[in-house]
Amino acid sequence: MAGFATTVALLGASILLWAGLEKARNPGSTVSTLRELGAPTALARVGGFVLILAELVIAVGLVFWPDSVWIQAGVVVLAGAFAFAGLLALRRGELIRCSCFGSARRGYLGANQIKALVPWLGGVAILRVAGVEAPSPSRGAAMLCGIALTMAGVRLVPVLGAWREARGDRRAAVETYVWAHR
């Protein structure tokens, strides 16, 4: 059961780390989402910063201290905040862009955030019941590196596709240039 609980903790950490890093790339999208939910500009700016920081801290916490009540409570608070944002968006009856995974995503706040509350709470329950222990600092660092490398690999796939396409464009341009100047 401890191995399954560790997997749950690492999965949660991966999701929160990805979301936090994507939001950090363009914090304006998070601020914009909070503004659309009705937060005043100053509060939306502070809230956006706090949200990004909380996601990153809790992600790292799930790797190094999955047994911490504070980290687990942080997961519950974040999941509850996301569900509340989805509920608020549904009640407003407006399409509010979701910046859940940064500005590149095209989704909207709503039922998905409410439904996601169940697996987040289930994950925390698994961590509580399984009695997962904190890894050693070196093992935690290795797991965090594994998450980072996996994320980099996922990002690499579209980059390689774009690189191949650009290479083809360069070759076509060279051939056209040679042909045009004969």
Sequence and secondary structure as in RCSB ss.txt:
>XXXX:A:sequence
MAGFATTVALLGASILLWAGLEKARNPGSTVSTLRELGAPTALARVGGFVLILAELVIAVGLVFWPDSVWIQAGV
VVLAGAFAFAGLLALRRGELIRCSCFGSARRGYLGANQIKALVPWLGGVAILRVAGVEAPSPSRGAAMLCGIALT
MAGVRLVPVLGAWREARGDRRAAVETYVWAHR
>XXXX:A:secstr
 HHHHHHHHHHHHHHHHHHHHHHHH HHHHHHHHHHTT  HHHHHHHHHHHHHHHHHHHHHHHH TT HHHHHHH
HHHHHHHHHHHHHHHHHTS  B  TT TT   BSSHHHHHHHHHHHHHHHHHHHHT     HHHHHHHHHHHHHH
HHHHHHHHHHHHHHHHHHHHHHHHHHHHHHT 
